[in-house]
Amino acid sequence: MLTAVDHVQLAAPPGSEDRLRAYYAGVLGMTEIPKPPVLAARGGCWFQAGAVQLHLGVEDGFRPARKAHPGLRVTGIVAYAARLAERGAQVTWDDNLPGHRRFYSEDPVGNRLEFLEPTG
């Protein structure tokens, strides 16, 4: 029986870790968490905010996920979107999900991210 999502993994190109840290920690406000040594040798980085974990793994021949994406719940979505925009991130609002406010953004390597907050 499934009980929860443990983490979501996104791909990234080799050598992009500093840009990913700047975005996921600096822009989104997540905390970098250590990878186990055997996995750290492969590159990439992991981040956490509350119970949410995003793992960025290095992939040769990387292509960003343009349609596939994690959907990340936030509180205070208008202020959170302003935080991202103030730090240079793209914010694209989308009103097509009833009962939610949501926007999309992209990380520095082009992965699509959805941010949403229930309205009811």
Backbone as a ProteinNet text record, in pm:
[ID]
protein_1_A
[PRIMARY]
MLTAVDHVQLAAPPGSEDRLRAYYAGVLGMTEIPKPPVLAARGGCWFQAGAVQLHLGVEDGFRPARKAHPGLRVTGIVAYAARLAERGAQVTWDDNLPGHRRFYSEDPVGNRLEFLEPTG
[TERTIARY]
84.3	0	89.4	61.2	133.8	85.7	178.5	140.5	178.3	277.6	321.2	421.5	444.1	554.1	676.9	783.2	904.7	981.2	996.7	1065.6	1032.6	1067.1	1058.2	1198.7	1237.9	1370.1	1354	1434.5	1445	1587.2	1603.7	1736.8	1798.2	1929.1	2004.2	2132.2	2187.5	2311.1	2432.2	2536.4	2659.6	2711	2761.3	2820.3	2721.8	2593.2	2492.4	2460.8	2530	2495.5	2493.9	2589.1	2590.1	2467.5	2425.9	2303.7	2180.6	2177.9	2065.3	2058.1	2172	2174.6	2123.8	2167.9	2123.6	1971.9	1915	1770.1	1691.5	1720.1	1637.5	1654.7	1774.8	1795.6	1771.3	1837.5	1830.6	1698.1	1639.6	1514.4	1393.7	1389	1272.5	1274.2	1391.6	1399.4	1407.5	1444.5	1460.7	1597.8	1617	1744	1810.6	1938.9	2010	2034.7	2008.7	2033.6	2143.7	2224.1	2336.7	2289.5	2359	2337.1	2428.4	2386.3	2479	2605.9	2722	2848.7	2853.3	2800.5	2805.1	2723.1	2615.3	2533	2591.4	2652.8	2712.9	2822.4	2889.6	2995.9	2942.9	2813.7	2751.7	2715.6	2728.2	2689.3	2544	2496.4	2359.9	2349.8	2228.1	2204.7	2059.3	2035.9	1903.1	1860.5	1728.1	1673.6	1547.1	1518.7	1400.6	1338.4	1205.5	1128.3	1013.6	1014.6	914.4	928.2	816.9	818.1	849.1	866	888.3	1036.9	1072.5	1210.6	1213.9	1308.4	1337.2	1482.3	1504.3	1638.7	1672.2	1787.6	1835.1	1951.4	1932.9	2035.2	2097.2	2226.4	2299.5	2269.5	2241	2210.4	2285.7	2371.3	2437	2329.4	2345.1	2244.5	2115	2123.5	2007.2	1918.9	1788.8	1686.2	1587	1554	1463.4	1323.3	1257	1117.8	1030.9	970.8	887.4	741.1	691.1	553.1	546	624.7	627	680.1	624.9	666.2	616.2	685.1	627.5	528.4	421.1	325.1	351	391.4	434.4	332.4	274.8	178.8	252.1	197.6	254.6	143.9	181.7	88.8	132.7	37.1	69.2	125.7	52.4	105.6	139.3	63.1	92.6	227.7	250.3	379.3	492.5	464.9	568.6	605.2	506.2	532.8	613.9	581.9	657.7	802.2	824.4	960.3	1039.2	978.2	1046.3	1077.7	978.5	997.6	1105.8	1107.4	1210.3	1350.3	1359.8	1489.9	1519.8	1441.8	1470.3	1409	1324.1	1260.7	1135.2	1109.5	987.9	868.3	757.9	632.4	522.6	457.9	349.1	223.4	127.4	3.2	-85.3	-162.7	-255.2	-382.2	-495.6	-623.6	-709.5	-651.7	-730.5	-756.9	-719.6	-745.8	-845.5	-973.5	-1073.8	-1033.9	-1062.5	-1035	-891.3	-809.3	-667.7	-619.3	-522.6	-439.6	-310.7	-258	-133.4	-54.4	77	165.8	272.7	338.6	449.9	577.4	686.9	818.3	912.5	1035	1136.6	1261.5	1327.9	1456.1	1562.7	1684.5	1784.6	1829.4	1789.9	1824.4	1702.5	1588.3	1470.5	1363.9	1378.1	1273.3	1151.7	1033.7	908.3	867.7	821	772.3	636.7	542.7	410.8	398.6	346	322.6	173.1	109.3	-34.6	-78.5	-193	-252.8	-403.7	-468	-614	-677.5	-790.8	-858.6	-977.9	-1022.6	-1145.8	-1128.6
-117.3	0	124.4	217.3	344.7	433	505.1	592.6	738.1	764.7	902.6	905.7	1023.3	1043.7	1079.9	1004.3	1030.1	1148.9	1154.8	1265.8	1265.7	1373.8	1384.4	1409.9	1336.7	1357.4	1428.2	1530.7	1601.5	1584.9	1593.2	1580.9	1718.5	1720.6	1844.1	1809	1905.4	1876.7	1874.4	1802.3	1801.8	1944	1969.9	2099.5	2209.6	2178	2281.5	2298	2227.4	2227.1	2366.2	2453	2586.7	2667	2657.6	2727.3	2668.9	2537.2	2472.9	2515.1	2521.8	2566.9	2710.9	2795.9	2936.1	2945.5	2862.4	2867	2798	2671.5	2595.4	2645.3	2683.9	2737.3	2888	2961.9	3106.9	3165.6	3111.9	3166.3	3100.2	2966.8	2897.1	2890	2904.9	2900.7	2760.7	2662.3	2525.4	2511.7	2403.7	2374	2258.1	2274.4	2162.4	2057.6	1932.7	1821.8	1733.9	1672.5	1593.9	1466.9	1434.5	1307.6	1203.5	1078.1	974.3	976.4	951.9	964.8	890.6	769.6	694.3	763.6	830	902.9	1040.7	1104.2	1236.3	1230.9	1117.3	1103.2	1115.4	1096.7	1106.7	1250.3	1343.4	1482	1504.8	1624.1	1659.7	1710.8	1742.2	1791.9	1768.8	1763	1738	1856.3	1882.9	1995.6	1952.2	2023.4	1991.3	2118.9	2118.7	2222	2148.6	2142.8	2063.5	1917.6	1856.4	1716.5	1699.9	1809.9	1805.2	1792.4	1692.1	1676.7	1675.8	1751.1	1748.9	1706.2	1606.1	1557.1	1596.3	1655.6	1691.7	1600.9	1517.5	1422.5	1459.9	1441	1473.7	1369.1	1418.4	1330.1	1377.9	1292.1	1323.3	1331.1	1424.1	1442.2	1499.9	1573.1	1631	1711.2	1692.6	1777.9	1813.6	1942.2	1980.1	1922.9	1897	1853.3	1975.9	1981.9	2097.7	2078.4	1956.2	1928.4	1860.9	1755.5	1688.1	1785.4	1777.5	1871.7	1826.1	1867.3	1849.4	1962.5	1930.3	2030	2054.8	2175.1	2207.6	2298.4	2251.5	2331.8	2437.8	2558.8	2668.6	2738.7	2812.2	2901.4	3043.6	3134	3271.7	3279.9	3226.1	3210	3342.8	3447.5	3576.6	3629.3	3624.2	3667.8	3577.7	3447.1	3354.5	3382.1	3408.4	3443.2	3572.2	3669.3	3794.7	3768.9	3678.8	3641.6	3589	3497.8	3440.4	3547.9	3631.1	3735.5	3834.5	3873.1	3965.5	3908.6	3777.3	3710.2	3666.4	3718.2	3697.4	3574.6	3502.3	3383.3	3421.8	3348.9	3367	3318.8	3393.1	3353.9	3368.2	3256.2	3255.9	3203.3	3293.2	3255.6	3175.2	3083.1	2998.5	2982.4	3022	3017.7	2898.3	2794.4	2685.5	2568.1	2577.8	2469.7	2520.7	2480.9	2529.4	2500.3	2597.1	2580.7	2605.6	2656.7	2680.3	2808.7	2871.6	2972.6	2900.1	2923.5	2855.1	2933.9	2905.2	2960	2857.5	2880.5	2796.6	2879.8	2811.2	2872.3	2766	2805.7	2712.1	2729.2	2617.9	2627.3	2673.3	2698	2755.2	2663.4	2535.7	2446.1	2414.1	2479.3	2467.5	2369.4	2306.8	2217.3	2298.3	2253.1	2319.1	2282.8	2382.8	2363.8	2431	2365.1	2421.7	2450.2	2568.2	2609.2	2637.1	2577.9	2596.3	2604.8	2674	2689.5	2677.8	2589.3	2580.4	2712.7	2746.6	2872.3	2852.3	2728.3	2705.8	2651.4
0	0	0	-87.2	-91.2	22.7	84.7	195.9	174.6	90.6	68.2	-46.3	-99.2	-193.2	-109.8	-125.1	-48.7	-104.4	-235.9	-301	-449.2	-514.4	-659.8	-710	-814.6	-874.3	-1007.9	-1026.7	-1154.2	-1205	-1333.7	-1392.9	-1413.5	-1425.4	-1447.4	-1523.4	-1595.9	-1668.9	-1576	-1615.3	-1536.1	-1513.7	-1392.7	-1361.1	-1325.8	-1308.2	-1280.9	-1132.8	-1046.7	-904.1	-841	-873	-812.3	-852.4	-977.5	-1021.9	-954	-937.9	-870.1	-724.3	-657.1	-517.1	-505.6	-596.2	-593.3	-608	-692.5	-716.5	-604.7	-580.6	-485.6	-342	-302.5	-167.4	-165.2	-254.9	-252.1	-296.2	-401.4	-453.9	-387.7	-388.9	-333.1	-181	-118.5	26.9	85	3	51.1	117.8	190.7	255.8	182.9	151.2	91	198.2	163.5	255.4	195.9	282.1	230.1	160.2	51.2	-16.9	47.8	50.3	97	11.4	70.7	-2.9	-136	-141.7	-267	-376.2	-337.4	-434.6	-464.4	-365.3	-385.7	-491.8	-503.3	-603	-745.6	-763.4	-896.4	-933.6	-840.2	-864.4	-827.1	-855.9	-821.2	-679.2	-636.1	-501.6	-463.1	-332.5	-277.9	-191.8	-192.3	-116.5	-44.2	66.2	145.7	200.9	209.2	278.9	346.8	479.1	549.6	508.4	469.4	427.2	278.4	206.8	61.7	32.4	-47.8	-93.3	-245.3	-299.3	-442.4	-458.3	-540.8	-569.9	-713	-733.3	-866.4	-898.7	-999.6	-1038.6	-1171.2	-1183.5	-1305.9	-1411.9	-1532.1	-1644.7	-1768.1	-1821.9	-1949.1	-2056.6	-2150	-2254.4	-2200.2	-2090.2	-2022.3	-2117	-2100.6	-2162.7	-2053.4	-2037.2	-1927.5	-1946.8	-1834.4	-1836.2	-1863.1	-1979.8	-2017.2	-1978.6	-1980.7	-1944.7	-1807.3	-1787.7	-1657.5	-1553.2	-1432.6	-1328.6	-1192.1	-1085.7	-953	-926.6	-857.8	-811.7	-664.9	-630.3	-494.5	-427.1	-316.3	-240.6	-161.3	-163.8	-87.1	-9.3	92	160.5	128	118.1	82.4	-58.1	-154.1	-289.6	-356.9	-330.4	-393.9	-344.4	-214.5	-159.4	-206.6	-216.8	-262.2	-408.1	-491.3	-631.1	-639.4	-554.4	-552.7	-511.7	-416.8	-374.3	-492.9	-569	-684.9	-788.2	-819.1	-920.2	-877.3	-749.3	-698.4	-712	-710.9	-722.2	-866.1	-960.1	-1101.6	-1165.3	-1093.9	-1150.8	-1228.6	-1332.4	-1411.6	-1330.1	-1334.5	-1270.7	-1374.9	-1407.9	-1506.6	-1438.5	-1414.2	-1347.4	-1441.7	-1385	-1461	-1378.5	-1435	-1363.8	-1403.6	-1459.4	-1515.5	-1422.1	-1295.2	-1200.6	-1096.3	-1107.6	-1012.6	-868.2	-781.7	-639.5	-598.7	-690.9	-661.7	-728.5	-665.1	-731.7	-762.8	-882.9	-916.8	-1018.9	-1017.6	-1118.9	-1150.6	-1263.1	-1306.4	-1307.5	-1290.3	-1302	-1356.4	-1384.1	-1431	-1346.8	-1320	-1251.1	-1350.9	-1308.2	-1398.9	-1512.2	-1507.8	-1618.7	-1704.8	-1675.6	-1760.5	-1716	-1598.4	-1549.1	-1506.5	-1544.6	-1510.3	-1367.6	-1291.8	-1155.1	-1142.5	-1077.6	-1051.3	-901.7	-868.8	-731.2	-717.5	-616.5	-604.5	-459.8	-442.5	-309.6	-326	-247	-253.1	-211.5	-272.5	-239.5	-149	-130.2	-53.9	81.6
[MASK]
++++++++++++++++++++++++++++++++++++++++++++++++++++++++++++++++++++++++++++++++++++++++++++++++++++++++++++++++++++++++

